[in-house]
Amino acid sequence: MPNLPGQYTDRATVTFGSLYALCMVQCGMRDLRVANLLGATALAVTDLVAELPGAATGLSVRRSAALVTLSASPDISVSELGRRVGLTQSATVRLVDTLEGDGLVARSRDRFNPKSVTVAVTATGEAMAGQVLRERTVGLADVVDSLDPVDQRILGPLLSKLLFRLYQQRGRAQHMCRLCDRNACNTAAEVCPVGEAERRSQDLAAHGDPA
């Protein structure tokens, strides 16, 4: 720890947070500012992703996420849909009721387990999911376009590292990617960093650390 000015040496009057912040500044470390900028960026992007598709489609974020999820993974159970969009069972049932009433999804019996009910998007729901993703892409692309091509190439791997870390902290890859354009993320040259983090976690759980 660096030598602190006299007014900061009385630990009874200094909170741990302010002491830590002072240490970071005196040590010349920038992680606090970067972390704060990341938080502001994340919140602004979250608002953007929520507002643009909603303004174009009239759908809430939850409904948009449900349609995008079902478009990527048709015929999943109501319970699984709830896990992926982050809702309780009862809230998911109400969500599906609303979407079904609007003609965007349809329930059916699981052909392998007649006691289980699955949900899939209708043709109208598929079109709506596509519109949600297009509006989302337009908004995000406008933000990314503020960077030149070199900066964009640098940003991509950095975002992948952050997503990998976020999966380690939170898990639930499907929930993290509930509003993702899967085709944009998985290409011939790149794979989804969240999916890769999940695969590594599963391999580690199954086989242990090779080291």
C-alpha positions as CSV (number, residue, x, y, z in Angstrom):
1,M,0.0,0.0,0.0
2,P,1.4,3.5,-0.8
3,N,2.1,6.1,1.9
4,L,-1.2,8.0,2.4
5,P,-1.5,11.6,3.3
6,G,-2.0,12.3,7.0
7,Q,-5.7,13.0,6.7
8,Y,-6.2,9.5,5.4
9,T,-4.3,7.6,8.0
10,D,-7.0,7.5,10.6
11,R,-8.7,4.2,9.6
12,A,-11.6,4.9,11.8
13,T,-12.7,7.7,9.6
14,V,-12.1,6.1,6.2
15,T,-14.4,3.5,4.7
16,F,-12.8,0.6,3.0
17,G,-14.2,1.7,-0.4
18,S,-12.7,5.2,-0.2
19,L,-9.4,3.8,1.0
20,Y,-9.3,1.3,-1.8
21,A,-10.2,4.0,-4.3
22,L,-7.4,6.2,-3.0
23,C,-4.9,3.4,-3.3
24,M,-5.9,2.8,-6.9
25,V,-5.4,6.4,-7.7
26,Q,-2.0,6.7,-6.0
27,C,-0.8,3.5,-7.5
28,G,-1.7,4.9,-11.0
29,M,-4.2,2.1,-11.7
30,R,-7.0,2.8,-14.1
31,D,-9.3,-0.2,-13.4
32,L,-11.9,1.8,-11.4
33,R,-12.4,4.3,-14.2
34,V,-12.5,1.6,-16.8
35,A,-15.0,-0.4,-14.7
36,N,-17.2,2.7,-14.3
37,L,-17.1,3.4,-18.0
38,L,-18.0,-0.2,-18.7
39,G,-21.0,0.1,-16.3
40,A,-22.2,3.2,-18.0
41,T,-21.8,1.7,-21.5
42,A,-23.6,-1.5,-20.4
43,L,-26.5,0.4,-19.0
44,A,-26.8,2.7,-22.1
45,V,-26.6,-0.3,-24.4
46,T,-29.2,-2.2,-22.4
47,D,-31.6,0.8,-22.7
48,L,-30.9,1.0,-26.4
49,V,-31.6,-2.7,-27.0
50,A,-34.8,-2.5,-25.0
51,E,-36.1,0.7,-26.6
52,L,-35.5,0.3,-30.3
53,P,-37.2,-3.1,-30.9
54,G,-40.0,-2.1,-28.6
55,A,-40.7,1.1,-30.5
56,A,-40.8,-0.8,-33.8
57,T,-42.8,-3.8,-32.7
58,G,-44.7,-2.7,-29.6
59,L,-43.3,-5.7,-27.7
60,S,-41.8,-5.6,-24.2
61,V,-38.2,-6.8,-23.7
62,R,-39.5,-10.0,-22.2
63,R,-41.8,-10.7,-25.1
64,S,-39.0,-9.9,-27.6
65,A,-36.6,-12.2,-25.8
66,A,-39.2,-15.0,-25.8
67,L,-39.8,-14.7,-29.5
68,V,-36.0,-14.6,-30.3
69,T,-35.4,-17.5,-28.0
70,L,-38.1,-19.6,-29.6
71,S,-37.0,-18.7,-33.1
72,A,-33.6,-20.0,-32.3
73,S,-34.8,-23.0,-30.3
74,P,-38.3,-24.1,-31.3
75,D,-40.4,-26.6,-29.4
76,I,-38.9,-26.1,-26.0
77,S,-41.0,-26.5,-22.8
78,V,-42.7,-23.6,-21.0
79,S,-40.3,-24.2,-18.1
80,E,-37.2,-24.1,-20.3
81,L,-38.4,-20.9,-21.9
82,G,-38.9,-19.4,-18.5
83,R,-35.3,-20.3,-17.5
84,R,-33.9,-18.8,-20.7
85,V,-35.8,-15.5,-20.4
86,G,-35.5,-15.3,-16.6
87,L,-39.1,-15.7,-15.5
88,T,-40.9,-17.8,-12.9
89,Q,-43.1,-20.6,-14.1
90,S,-46.3,-18.7,-13.5
91,A,-45.0,-15.5,-15.2
92,T,-43.9,-17.6,-18.2
93,V,-47.3,-19.2,-18.5
94,R,-48.9,-15.7,-18.6
95,L,-46.3,-14.6,-21.1
96,V,-47.0,-17.5,-23.4
97,D,-50.8,-17.0,-23.0
98,T,-50.3,-13.4,-24.2
99,L,-48.1,-14.3,-27.1
100,E,-50.4,-17.2,-28.1
101,G,-53.4,-14.8,-27.9
102,D,-51.6,-12.5,-30.3
103,G,-50.9,-15.4,-32.7
104,L,-47.2,-15.2,-32.2
105,V,-46.6,-18.6,-30.6
106,A,-48.4,-21.9,-30.4
107,R,-48.4,-24.7,-27.8
108,S,-48.4,-28.3,-28.7
109,R,-47.9,-31.7,-26.9
110,D,-44.3,-33.0,-26.8
111,R,-44.3,-35.9,-29.2
112,F,-41.8,-37.8,-27.0
113,N,-43.6,-36.9,-23.7
114,P,-47.3,-36.3,-24.1
115,K,-47.5,-34.9,-20.6
116,S,-45.2,-32.1,-21.5
117,V,-46.2,-29.0,-23.4
118,T,-43.8,-27.3,-25.8
119,V,-44.0,-23.8,-27.4
120,A,-42.9,-22.7,-30.9
121,V,-43.2,-19.5,-32.8
122,T,-45.8,-19.2,-35.6
123,A,-45.0,-17.7,-39.0
124,T,-46.1,-14.3,-37.6
125,G,-44.0,-14.8,-34.5
126,E,-40.9,-15.7,-36.6
127,A,-41.3,-12.6,-38.7
128,M,-41.7,-10.5,-35.5
129,A,-38.5,-12.1,-34.0
130,G,-36.7,-11.2,-37.2
131,Q,-37.8,-7.6,-36.9
132,V,-36.7,-7.4,-33.3
133,L,-33.2,-8.6,-34.3
134,R,-33.0,-6.2,-37.2
135,E,-33.9,-3.2,-35.0
136,R,-31.5,-4.4,-32.4
137,T,-28.7,-4.7,-35.0
138,V,-29.4,-1.3,-36.4
139,G,-29.0,0.4,-33.0
140,L,-25.9,-1.6,-32.0
141,A,-24.2,-1.1,-35.4
142,D,-24.7,2.6,-35.1
143,V,-22.8,2.6,-31.8
144,V,-20.0,0.3,-33.1
145,D,-19.7,2.5,-36.2
146,S,-18.3,5.3,-34.1
147,L,-15.1,3.2,-34.0
148,D,-12.8,2.9,-37.0
149,P,-12.2,-0.6,-38.4
150,V,-9.0,-1.1,-36.5
151,D,-10.7,-0.3,-33.2
152,Q,-13.6,-2.6,-34.1
153,R,-11.2,-5.5,-34.6
154,I,-9.6,-4.7,-31.2
155,L,-13.0,-4.5,-29.5
156,G,-14.3,-7.8,-30.7
157,P,-11.7,-10.0,-28.8
158,L,-12.0,-7.8,-25.7
159,L,-15.8,-8.2,-25.7
160,S,-15.3,-12.0,-26.0
161,K,-13.0,-12.0,-23.0
162,L,-15.6,-10.0,-21.0
163,L,-18.4,-12.4,-22.0
164,F,-16.3,-15.4,-21.1
165,R,-15.7,-13.9,-17.6
166,L,-19.4,-13.0,-17.2
167,Y,-20.4,-16.6,-18.0
168,Q,-17.9,-17.8,-15.3
169,Q,-19.7,-15.4,-12.8
170,R,-23.3,-16.0,-13.8
171,G,-23.5,-19.2,-15.9
172,R,-26.8,-19.7,-17.9
173,A,-25.5,-19.2,-21.5
174,Q,-29.0,-19.3,-23.0
175,H,-30.2,-16.6,-20.6
176,M,-27.2,-14.4,-21.5
177,C,-27.8,-14.8,-25.2
178,R,-31.6,-14.5,-25.1
179,L,-31.7,-11.5,-27.4
180,C,-28.7,-12.5,-29.6
181,D,-28.5,-12.8,-33.3
182,R,-27.0,-16.3,-33.4
183,N,-26.1,-16.2,-37.1
184,A,-24.1,-13.0,-36.6
185,C,-22.2,-14.4,-33.6
186,N,-21.4,-17.9,-35.0
187,T,-19.5,-17.7,-38.3
188,A,-17.0,-19.8,-40.2
189,A,-14.2,-18.1,-38.4
190,E,-15.6,-17.3,-35.0
191,V,-17.7,-19.1,-32.3
192,C,-19.9,-17.6,-29.6
193,P,-17.7,-16.8,-26.6
194,V,-20.5,-17.6,-24.2
195,G,-21.2,-21.0,-25.8
196,E,-17.4,-21.7,-25.8
197,A,-17.3,-20.8,-22.1
198,E,-20.2,-23.1,-21.4
199,R,-18.5,-26.0,-23.3
200,R,-15.3,-25.5,-21.4
201,S,-17.2,-25.5,-18.1
202,Q,-19.0,-28.7,-19.0
203,D,-15.8,-30.4,-20.1
204,L,-14.1,-29.3,-16.8
205,A,-17.0,-30.7,-14.8
206,A,-16.9,-34.0,-16.7
207,H,-13.2,-34.6,-17.0
208,G,-11.6,-32.3,-14.5
209,D,-8.7,-29.9,-15.0
210,P,-6.2,-31.4,-17.4
211,A,-3.4,-29.6,-15.6
